[in-house]
Amino acid sequence: MPRSPLTGAMVRQAAAMARYDLSDERAAELAPHLQGMLQALDGLDAVDLGETPPANAFDARWGEKTA
């Protein structure tokens, strides 16, 4: 599902939640860059990981060869 385009106001609101003072002009400049980052993350969501176990279940001995 495509995301709605980010606006300067949305960036400013996110910055305010992080207690970061961001001017309206700077927020408007950052919006397209943040939109690109979100699109890259959306691309990662599309990757099918299949049966990949979570990292906390990884056991390095799985790669050992037995004779």
N, C-alpha and C positions, 0 to 999 in steps of 0.2 A: 504494500500500500504506500503510495507516494506521500511524502510529508508536505505540509503546507510550508510555503516560503517563510523564512524567518524575517522579522521586521526589527528595526532598531529598538522599538519599544519592548519587544520580547527579549532581546539581548540585554537591554537595560534592566528589565525585571529580574532576569537570571543573575546579573551582576549584583543587584541590590540584595538578593537572597544570600549571596556570598559576602555581603557587607563590603562590596567594592564599589566605590563611587566612579561612575562612568558617565561622561558627557553624552548628550544626544548625538552629537556629531561623530564621536568615536564609536558609539554603539551602531550607528548606521554604516560606518566603514567596516566594522567587524562582521556584520550580519551575513554578507555573501561568503566570507571565509568560513564561518561556522556552519553555514549551509553545506558547503563542500565537505567539511569534516563529517557531518551527519550522513551525507550521501555515501561516503566511504564506509562508514559503519554499517549502513544499510546493506552494502555489498557483502560485508562479512556475514551478516545475518542470512544471506541467501545461500551460503555454503552448507551443503549437507554433510554433517559430520558422521552420519551413519552410526556405527557401533563404537565410536571412540569413547573409552571410559573417561570419567572426570579425572583431573589431575590428582586428586586426593586418593584415587584408587590405583594409581600407577605403581607398578613394582618393576624395578630395573632388572630383576632376574628373568623377566619374560623374554628378554633378548638374548639370554645365555643359550649357547648351543650345547646340547648333550651328546656325548659320543656313544 
